[in-house]
Amino acid sequence: MTSTPVESLRVSRTVHPPFAAELVHTLSVHSQYVLHGNIRDDYVVADDLSDGRRVYRAVSLEDMLWEPLQRAGYKSLLRYDPVAGFRVVHSAGSVDMNTLLARNTRRLPGRSDDSDTDEVARVLESFSRGWVGERPGPPQKDPRYEDYQQPLHAALIVDYASRIPTQVNQLSDEERTFFLRCLKIAEEAQPFVRAKSGRALFNPVIWLADGERDLPAWLLTSGVRVRSIGVPTPDLGQRRRMAALLAQQAGVPGAQQSGVPGTARLDVGPLVNRDVREEPTDEDVERFARAASGLTLRAMRESMRLARASKITFDRMEQAVRIYELGVSRNPWTGGAVADSIRDGQAYISGRVQGQEKAVTQTLDVLKRAALGLSGAQASSPAVHRPRGVLFFAGPTGTGKTELAKAVATTLFGSEDACLRFDMSEFSAPHSADRLVGAPPGYVGYEAGGELTRAVREDPFRVVLFDEIDKADKGVLDKFLQVLEDGRLTDGQGVTTYFSECVLIFTSNLGVHGPSGEDGRPLASFSGEEKIPETPVERADFEQRILGNVRHHFEHTLKRPELLNRLGGNIVVFQYIDAPTARNIFTGQLGNIVDHMERQSGLRLRVLPEAEEVLAALCTADLRNGGRGIGMKLETHLINPLAREVFDLGTLEPGSVVTVSRVTPLPDGGVDLTVEASGGGTVPMQKAAPW
């Protein structure tokens, strides 16, 4: 069996993207189009060959539009942008389009003050008429005269159309007049009959805009001759085809021409590492296509350019994509750096967050899974952009939830500064989500961008802590759904932020006071005298009660069960601290007071054992507020009266010893302290108020 020679193959049919087919098929009814969305990309088209094969190629927007336009009988494709003006992109006829454009854009006698928009409008008017009666040609008696009176079939692309109006909602008089003329041109345009097909088609003006709302709304809605067409971002199938095209150039010094009709070269830059021979597999192509989720096809090509310049082989294109997205080449998650930090930091985390052994173990499990790249590994196609880890800390106040988040940041990235904290009680108002992702165009705060998106772009390797998430507005929670599912957010300025290298931590005391109602308040509060769980059975029952109440809140109060599903089994329940843990926390906080006093004022504080025991009993009597409650009691029973007495003593020399020798509880909840200062006698202090 002999194969068909390459030279004898021809393209029997070309399949273009749906948006291009929509434009070409409606040229008989629309004279202007607004293409918006993904307009600066590469586009994959399919060529059916005469031997039955289908091959794919990637082309620019101008080339992709020109092919079907030329087959429909158009002779020229023109382009205009506010900087370069008019130029001819493609021309298939003998007409000198550059001469016609030069005549149209020439300043008219006596009108040297014409604005740029007047000039553009004049060209559009001549263009829509096919330059009938405007072409320089032979005299009327010449046999060729009639040929020169026929309309010219052309299409015009107006690029960077979004930049023509200064503010689309506040047009200047000149801008309003210009767009009104464009609308009038669209309505008055007439189609021209094509000799071969007999179809009557308009000379289309194709506006390229970033967004549909970048041009005046009335331009699109005031008539039927202007059509809006969205250009979507590539789906997985298109990314697969682009990845396959790029795989053909893996390890190839330059962009090759295959010799198959319809194929085109892709510019992916020079090959730096010429010593490695690459043979990409279908699996490599699939991984690349999935890693490029959310990217344009042009961004995929640029990712390969980056890979070739960085000596990254095709089987590691996911790494090149991450570098392209995040702009960083050194990733602490790869190479074992984070794994080593977790091994070294396990004891540090356990020591910093006391009395929460199970919560710490669950958290470390999630971090270890993230370090090994196993997050979401159970899915048939794991989402590469999802955050490295997601945790939801639920439990009573003061039990170490925020402290554990800071400890995680220190362990993973070496500093507490890597913990980006948002107090979600500040985001309880409607539209407060704009603070996180930035206000939309035309609103206050648009130029500033979003607090969350801006911070993560500046440093993508972070622990992002959303404290007291239950207090946030429901609109804010919808943003989190997008982050948990897609791992990215697009701010009000259209800039995409990736969260693929972040660990997200949500904290809440949901469920501690029972299930919540429609307004978010507990349906039935627990008694303040309820016994704190102490035995293993009681603690296990408390954990299940918390989990059940959290589920009730998401499903019935927020009516966001899908958000709960994204959290999965990453809900970590914190228990009330027990008495030994409370005593350890008290001792640590008392030591902090001693160190701080010596560091700030040079005074050495001593609390005698008998006084320390009384203070400990007072500060750890009620464990419902956890470590934070112990700190508040220490402030009431020690710091405030001590500060008052030391202040009243006057100036003490640095190195002086201040000794608390006795703490006497009073019936009203206050205390009497006995303080001895070095060089002085025993000074009875005033009674401390219980608040």
C-alpha positions in Angstrom: 0.0 0.0 0.0 1.5 3.3 -1.0 1.0 6.5 0.9 -0.2 9.8 -0.7 2.7 12.2 -1.4 2.6 15.2 0.8 2.7 17.5 -2.2 -0.5 16.1 -3.6 -2.5 16.7 -0.5 -4.9 19.6 -0.4 -7.2 21.1 2.3 -10.8 20.2 1.5 -12.3 22.1 4.4 -11.2 24.3 7.3 -13.1 24.4 10.6 -12.8 27.7 12.5 -13.7 28.5 16.1 -17.5 29.1 16.7 -17.1 32.9 17.1 -15.4 33.3 13.8 -18.0 31.1 12.1 -20.8 33.2 13.7 -19.3 36.4 12.3 -18.9 35.0 8.7 -22.3 33.5 8.6 -24.1 36.7 9.6 -22.3 39.1 7.2 -25.5 39.5 5.2 -27.4 41.1 8.1 -24.7 42.9 10.2 -22.4 45.7 9.1 -20.5 46.0 12.4 -19.3 43.6 15.0 -17.9 44.0 18.5 -15.6 41.1 19.4 -14.9 41.1 23.1 -13.1 38.9 25.6 -10.1 36.7 24.6 -9.2 38.8 21.5 -5.4 38.7 21.8 -4.7 35.0 21.6 -3.6 32.3 19.2 -6.5 30.3 17.8 -6.5 26.7 16.7 -8.2 25.9 13.4 -8.7 22.4 11.9 -7.9 21.5 8.3 -9.5 18.4 6.7 -7.0 17.0 4.2 -7.9 15.2 1.0 -6.6 11.9 2.4 -9.2 12.0 5.2 -6.8 13.3 7.9 -7.5 16.3 10.1 -4.5 18.5 11.1 -4.5 21.5 13.5 -2.6 24.7 13.4 -2.5 27.9 15.5 -3.0 31.3 13.9 -3.4 34.9 14.9 -6.8 36.5 15.0 -6.2 38.5 11.8 -5.0 35.5 9.9 -7.9 33.4 11.2 -10.5 35.9 10.1 -8.9 36.5 6.7 -9.2 32.9 5.6 -13.1 32.7 5.6 -13.4 36.3 4.5 -11.3 35.7 1.5 -13.3 32.6 0.6 -16.5 34.8 0.9 -15.1 37.1 -1.8 -13.4 39.8 0.2 -10.3 41.3 -1.4 -8.7 43.1 1.5 -8.4 43.1 5.3 -7.6 46.5 6.9 -6.6 47.4 10.4 -6.8 50.6 12.4 -5.6 51.4 15.9 -5.3 54.8 17.6 -1.5 54.7 17.6 -0.5 53.3 14.2 -3.5 54.5 12.2 -4.7 52.5 9.1 -2.8 49.8 7.4 -3.4 46.9 5.0 -3.1 43.5 6.7 -4.0 41.2 3.7 -4.9 42.0 0.1 -5.8 39.6 -2.6 -6.7 41.9 -5.4 -4.8 44.3 -7.7 -6.3 47.4 -6.0 -3.7 49.6 -4.3 -5.5 49.9 -0.9 -2.7 52.0 0.6 -3.4 54.7 -2.0 -7.1 54.8 -1.1 -6.3 55.0 2.6 -3.9 57.8 2.0 -6.6 59.7 0.1 -9.1 59.1 2.9 -6.7 60.2 5.7 -5.4 63.3 3.9 -6.3 66.6 5.6 -9.0 68.4 3.7 -8.4 72.0 2.4 -9.7 74.5 4.8 -10.2 71.8 7.5 -6.7 71.4 8.9 -8.1 71.3 12.4 -9.9 68.0 11.8 -9.6 65.7 14.8 -8.4 62.1 14.6 -11.9 60.9 15.1 -13.2 62.9 12.2 -10.5 61.3 10.0 -11.4 57.8 11.2 -15.1 58.5 10.6 -14.4 59.7 7.0 -12.6 56.4 6.3 -15.4 54.4 7.8 -18.0 56.2 5.6 -15.9 55.5 2.5 -15.2 52.0 3.6 -18.9 51.1 4.1 -19.7 52.4 0.6 -16.9 50.3 -0.9 -15.2 53.5 -2.1 -17.8 53.8 -4.9 -17.0 56.9 -6.9 -13.8 57.6 -4.9 -11.3 55.5 -6.7 -8.9 57.2 -9.1 -9.4 55.7 -12.5 -9.8 56.3 -16.3 -12.2 58.8 -17.8 -15.9 58.0 -18.2 -15.5 57.1 -21.9 -12.8 54.5 -21.1 -14.1 50.8 -21.3 -12.6 50.2 -17.9 -14.5 53.0 -16.3 -17.4 50.7 -15.0 -14.9 48.4 -13.3 -13.6 51.3 -11.3 -17.2 52.2 -10.2 -17.8 48.8 -8.6 -17.6 48.6 -4.8 -14.4 47.2 -3.2 -15.1 44.2 -0.9 -13.1 44.7 2.3 -13.2 44.2 6.0 -11.8 46.5 8.7 -10.6 45.6 12.1 -10.6 48.5 14.7 -8.1 47.4 17.3 -7.8 48.7 20.9 -11.4 49.9 20.7 -11.6 49.9 24.5 -9.0 52.7 24.5 -10.9 55.0 22.2 -13.4 56.4 24.8 -11.7 58.0 27.9 -14.6 57.0 30.1 -17.3 55.1 28.5 -20.0 56.4 30.9 -18.9 60.0 30.5 -18.1 60.5 26.8 -16.8 63.9 25.7 -18.7 65.7 23.0 -16.1 64.6 20.4 -16.3 61.0 21.5 -20.1 61.0 21.5 -20.2 62.5 18.0 -17.8 59.9 16.7 -19.7 56.9 18.0 -23.0 58.4 16.8 -21.5 58.7 13.3 -20.3 55.0 13.6 -23.9 54.0 14.5 -25.3 56.0 11.6 -22.8 54.4 9.3 -23.8 51.0 10.5 -27.5 51.7 9.9 -27.1 53.3 6.5 -24.6 50.8 5.1 -25.7 48.7 2.1 -24.6 45.1 1.3 -22.8 44.4 -2.0 -23.5 41.3 -4.1 -20.7 38.9 -4.6 -20.3 37.7 -8.2 -19.5 34.1 -7.5 -21.8 33.3 -4.7 -24.6 35.8 -5.4 -24.7 36.7 -1.6 -25.1 40.3 -0.6 -22.6 41.0 2.1 -21.7 44.1 4.1 -18.2 45.5 4.3 -17.9 44.7 8.1 -16.3 46.9 10.7 -14.9 44.6 13.4 -14.3 46.3 16.8 -11.9 44.5 19.1 -12.7 45.3 22.8 -11.5 43.8 26.0 -15.0 43.8 27.4 -18.5 44.3 26.0 -19.1 47.3 28.2 -16.0 49.1 27.0 -18.0 50.7 24.2 -21.2 52.8 24.6 -24.1 50.5 25.3 -26.3 52.4 22.9 -23.9 51.5 20.1 -24.9 47.9 20.5 -28.6 48.3 21.4 -29.8 51.1 19.3 -29.9 49.2 16.0 -29.9 45.7 14.6 -26.9 46.2 12.3 -24.3 45.9 15.2 -23.7 42.5 16.7 -21.8 41.6 19.8 -19.8 38.3 19.8 -17.9 37.0 22.8 -14.6 35.3 22.3 -14.1 32.7 25.1 -11.0 31.5 26.7 -9.8 28.1 25.4 -11.3 25.0 26.8 -9.5 21.8 27.7 -9.9 20.4 24.1 -8.3 23.5 22.6 -5.5 23.5 25.1 -4.8 19.8 24.3 -4.5 20.7 20.6 -2.2 23.6 21.3 -0.1 21.4 23.6 0.2 18.8 20.9 1.3 21.5 18.4 3.9 22.7 20.8 5.1 19.1 21.6 6.0 18.8 17.9 8.6 21.5 18.5 10.1 20.1 21.7 13.8 19.8 21.4 13.7 21.3 17.9 16.2 24.2 17.5 13.8 26.3 15.5 10.1 26.3 14.5 9.8 23.7 11.8 7.5 23.6 8.8 6.0 20.1 8.6 5.3 20.2 4.9 1.6 19.3 5.5 -0.8 21.8 3.9 -2.4 24.2 6.4 0.3 23.9 9.1 2.1 27.0 10.3 5.2 27.6 12.4 4.9 28.6 16.0 7.4 31.0 17.4 8.6 29.6 20.7 12.0 31.1 20.7 15.5 29.6 20.4 16.4 26.3 22.0 19.1 26.8 24.7 19.6 23.2 25.8 20.5 21.5 22.6 22.1 18.4 24.2 18.8 16.8 25.3 16.7 14.9 22.9 13.0 15.1 23.7 10.2 12.7 22.7 7.0 14.0 24.4 4.4 11.5 25.2 0.6 11.8 25.1 0.7 11.9 28.9 3.1 14.9 28.8 0.7 16.7 26.4 -2.2 16.0 28.7 -0.4 17.3 31.8 0.6 20.4 30.0 -3.0 21.1 28.8 -4.4 20.6 32.3 -1.7 22.7 34.0 -2.6 25.5 31.6 -6.1 25.7 32.9 -7.2 29.4 32.7 -4.4 30.4 30.4 -4.8 31.5 26.8 -3.2 29.5 24.0 -0.8 32.4 23.5 0.2 32.1 27.1 0.9 28.4 26.6 3.2 29.3 23.7 5.0 31.9 25.9 5.3 29.3 28.7 7.1 27.0 26.2 9.3 29.9 25.2 10.2 30.4 28.9 10.8 26.6 29.2 13.2 26.6 26.3 15.1 29.6 27.7 15.2 28.0 31.1 16.3 24.5 29.9 13.0 23.0 31.1 12.1 19.9 29.1 8.6 19.3 27.8 7.8 16.6 30.4 8.1 19.3 33.0 6.0 22.0 31.4 3.8 22.2 34.6 6.8 23.8 36.2 7.2 26.3 33.4 3.5 27.2 33.6 3.8 27.9 37.3 6.8 30.1 36.7 4.9 31.9 34.0 1.9 32.4 36.3 3.6 33.4 39.4 6.7 35.1 38.1 9.1 33.2 40.4 11.5 30.4 39.5 12.4 29.2 43.0 9.4 27.4 44.5 9.8 26.3 48.2 7.2 23.6 47.6 9.4 21.8 45.2 12.8 20.3 45.9 11.9 19.1 49.4 12.5 22.5 51.1 9.0 22.6 52.6 9.1 18.9 53.5 12.3 19.5 55.5 10.7 22.5 57.2 7.7 20.5 58.2 9.9 17.7 59.7 11.9 20.2 61.6 8.9 22.2 62.7 6.6 19.5 64.1 8.0 19.9 67.6 7.8 23.7 67.3 4.1 23.7 66.3 3.2 21.2 69.1 5.0 23.3 71.6 3.5 26.6 70.5 -0.1 25.3 70.4 -0.7 23.3 73.6 -3.5 21.0 74.5 -4.7 20.5 70.9 -2.8 17.3 70.0 -5.4 16.0 67.5 -5.9 19.4 65.8 -2.1 19.8 65.4 -1.9 16.2 64.0 -4.7 16.9 61.5 -3.0 20.2 60.4 0.4 18.5 60.0 -1.3 15.8 57.9 -2.7 18.4 55.5 0.7 20.1 55.3 2.6 16.9 54.6 0.1 16.0 51.9 0.6 19.4 50.3 4.4 19.1 50.5 4.2 15.7 48.6 1.9 17.2 46.0 -0.9 14.8 47.0 -3.6 17.3 47.6 -6.6 16.2 45.5 -4.7 13.2 44.2 -7.9 11.0 44.5 -9.5 12.9 41.6 -9.1 11.5 38.1 -7.8 14.9 36.9 -6.5 16.9 39.9 -6.9 20.7 39.6 -3.4 22.1 39.4 -4.4 25.6 40.4 -6.1 24.8 43.6 -4.4 26.0 46.9 -1.8 23.7 48.3 -3.8 23.2 51.4 -7.1 24.3 52.9 -8.0 24.1 56.6 -11.1 25.2 58.5 -10.4 25.6 62.3 -13.6 25.4 64.4 -13.9 25.6 68.1 -14.1 27.8 71.2 -12.4 31.1 71.5 -8.9 31.3 72.9 -8.0 27.7 72.1 -5.1 28.4 69.7 -6.7 28.6 66.2 -5.0 31.8 65.2 -1.8 30.8 67.0 -1.7 27.6 65.0 -2.1 29.5 61.7 0.8 31.7 62.6 2.9 28.7 63.6 2.1 27.1 60.2 3.3 30.2 58.4 6.5 30.2 60.4 7.1 26.5 59.7 6.4 26.6 56.0 7.9 30.0 55.0 10.2 31.0 57.9 8.3 33.9 59.3 5.0 35.0 60.9 5.0 37.8 58.3 4.1 35.1 55.7 0.7 34.8 57.5 -1.7 37.3 55.8 -4.6 37.8 58.2 -8.0 39.2 57.3 -10.5 39.9 60.2 -13.7 38.9 58.4 -15.8 40.9 60.8 -14.7 43.9 58.7 -16.3 42.3 55.6 -19.8 41.8 56.9 -21.4 44.6 54.8 -22.8 44.0 51.3 -20.3 44.7 48.6 -17.4 44.4 51.0 -16.0 41.7 48.7 -14.8 44.6 46.6 -12.2 45.3 49.2 -10.7 41.8 48.7 -10.7 41.7 44.9 -11.1 45.4 43.9 -14.0 47.5 42.9 -15.3 47.3 39.3 -14.6 50.0 36.8 -16.2 53.3 37.6 -16.4 52.7 41.3 -14.4 54.2 44.2 -11.3 52.1 44.9 -11.0 50.7 41.3 -7.4 52.0 40.9 -6.3 50.6 44.2 -7.1 47.0 43.4 -8.0 44.3 45.9 -6.3 43.9 49.3 -6.2 40.1 48.9 -5.4 39.8 45.3 -2.7 42.5 45.4 -1.0 40.9 48.5 -0.9 37.4 47.0 0.5 38.6 43.7 3.3 40.4 45.6 4.1 37.2 47.4 2.3 34.0 46.3 3.9 31.8 49.0 1.7 32.7 52.0 -0.6 31.3 54.6 -3.8 33.3 54.1 -5.8 33.5 57.3 -9.5 34.4 57.2 -10.3 34.9 60.9 -13.9 34.5 62.0 -15.2 33.6 58.6 -18.8 33.2 59.9 -19.0 37.0 60.3 -18.4 37.7 56.5 -21.1 38.7 54.1 -22.4 35.9 51.8 -21.1 37.7 48.8 -17.6 37.3 50.2 -18.1 33.5 50.7 -19.0 33.2 47.0 -15.5 34.5 46.2 -14.0 31.8 48.4 -15.9 29.2 46.5 -14.1 30.3 43.3 -10.7 30.2 45.1 -11.3 26.7 46.5 -12.5 25.4 43.1 -10.3 27.2 40.6 -7.5 28.5 42.7 -7.6 31.9 41.2 -9.5 35.2 41.3 -9.8 38.0 38.7 -9.8 41.4 40.3 -11.8 44.5 39.2 -9.0 45.5 36.8 -9.1 42.1 35.0 -5.8 40.9 36.5 -5.8 37.2 37.5 -4.3 36.2 40.9 -3.3 32.5 41.5 -3.5 30.9 44.9 -1.9 27.6 43.8 1.1 28.1 46.2 -1.0 29.3 49.2 -2.3 27.6 52.3 -5.8 28.9 53.1 -7.0 28.8 56.7 -10.5 29.7 57.9 -11.3 30.1 61.6 -14.6 30.2 63.4 -16.3 29.4 66.7 -19.3 28.1 64.7 -21.1 25.3 66.5 -19.8 26.0 70.0 -23.2 27.6 71.0 -25.4 25.2 69.0 -26.8 25.3 65.4 -27.5 28.7 63.9 -30.8 30.0 62.5 -31.5 32.0 59.4 -30.0 35.2 60.9 -26.8 33.4 61.9 -27.6 33.5 65.7 -27.7 30.2 67.7 -31.1 28.6 67.8 -30.5 27.5 71.4 -27.7 28.8 73.5 -25.9 26.4 75.9 -26.0 27.3 79.5 -23.0 29.1 80.8 -22.7 26.5 83.5 -22.5 23.6 81.0 -19.7 21.2 81.9 -16.6 21.5 79.8 -15.8 18.1 78.2 -13.0 16.3 79.9 -13.1 12.6 79.3 -12.2 11.1 75.9 -15.9 10.2 75.4 -17.1 13.7 76.2 -14.4 15.3 73.9 -15.4 13.0 71.0 -19.1 13.9 71.5 -18.2 17.6 71.6 -16.2 17.2 68.3 -19.2 15.6 66.6 -21.5 18.2 67.9 -19.3 21.0 66.5 -19.0 19.2 63.1 -22.8 18.8 62.9 -23.4 22.4 63.8 -20.9 23.6 61.2 -22.6 21.5 58.6 -26.0 22.9 59.6 -24.7 26.5 59.3 -23.4 26.0 55.7 -26.4 24.0 54.5 -29.3 25.8 56.2 -28.1 29.2 57.4 -25.8 30.2 54.5 -27.4 27.8 52.0 -24.0 27.1 50.6 -23.5 23.3 50.8 -21.1 23.5 47.9 -18.7 25.5 50.0 -18.7 22.9 52.7 -18.1 20.2 50.1 -14.9 22.1 49.0 -13.6 22.0 52.5 -14.1 18.2 52.6 -12.5 16.5 55.6 -10.3 19.5 56.4 -12.5 20.8 59.2 -10.3 20.7 62.3 -12.1 20.9 65.7 -10.3 22.6 68.7 -11.3 21.4 72.2 -11.6 23.5 75.3 -8.2 23.6 77.0 -7.8 21.4 80.1 -6.4 22.4 83.5 -2.8 21.3 83.0 -2.7 23.2 79.6 -4.2 26.2 81.3 -1.5 26.2 83.9 1.2 26.0 81.2 -0.3 28.9 79.3 -0.5 30.9 82.6 3.2 30.2 83.3 4.2 31.2 79.8 2.2 34.5 79.8 3.5 35.3 83.3 7.0 34.8 81.9 6.2 37.1 79.0 5.2 39.8 81.5 8.5 39.5 83.4 10.5 39.6 80.1 8.6 42.5 78.7 8.9 44.6 82.0 12.7 44.1 82.0 13.0 44.9 78.3 10.9 48.0 78.4 11.7 49.6 81.8 14.8 47.8 83.0 12.9 46.6 86.1 13.1 42.9 87.3 9.8 41.5 88.3 9.6 38.6 90.8 6.4 36.9 91.8 6.8 34.7 94.8 5.5 31.1 94.6 2.7 31.7 97.1 1.5 34.7 95.1 1.9 32.9 91.8 -0.3 30.0 93.0 -3.1 32.4 94.0 -2.8 34.2 90.7 -2.9 30.9 88.8 -6.0 29.8 90.6 -7.8 33.1 89.8 -6.7 33.2 86.1 -7.5 29.5 85.3 -10.8 29.2 87.2 -12.9 29.6 84.1 -11.5 27.9 81.0 -14.3 28.8 78.6 -12.3 31.7 77.1 -9.2 29.6 76.7 -5.7 31.2 76.7 -7.1 34.6 75.7 -9.2 34.5 78.9 -6.2 33.7 81.0 -4.4 36.7 79.5 -7.3 39.0 80.3 -7.4 37.8 83.9 -3.6 38.4 84.3 -4.2 41.9 83.0 -6.9 42.6 85.5 -5.2 40.9 88.6 -1.6 41.7 88.0 -0.6 44.1 85.1 -3.0 47.0 85.9 -2.5 47.2 89.7 1.3 46.6 89.3 1.6 49.4 86.7 -0.3 51.8 88.9 1.9 51.1 91.9 5.2 51.2 90.0 4.1 54.5 88.4 3.2 56.0 91.8 6.6 55.0 93.3 8.3 57.4 91.0 11.4 56.7 89.0 13.1 53.5 89.8 16.7 52.8 88.8 17.2 50.3 86.0 17.9 46.9 87.6 15.6 47.5 90.5 13.7 44.4 91.7 9.9 44.6 92.1 8.6 41.7 94.1 5.0 40.6 94.3 4.9 38.7 97.6 1.2 38.3 98.2 -2.1 38.2 96.3 -5.3 38.4 98.4 -8.6 37.7 96.6 -11.5 39.9 97.8 -15.3 39.0 97.9 -16.2 41.4 95.1 -13.7 39.7 92.6 -10.9 42.2 93.1 -7.5 41.5 94.7 -5.1 43.1 97.0 -1.4 42.9 96.0 1.6 43.3 98.2 4.6 44.7 96.3 8.1 45.2 97.6 10.4 47.4 95.6 14.2 47.2 96.0 15.4 49.9 98.4 11.9 50.5 99.9 9.5 48.9 102.3 6.3 46.9 101.9 3.7 48.9 100.1 0.0 47.8 100.3 -1.7 48.4 97.0 -5.2 49.6 96.2 -7.9 47.1 95.5 -8.1 46.0 91.9 -11.6 46.3 90.4 -12.9 43.0 89.0 -13.2 44.5 85.5 
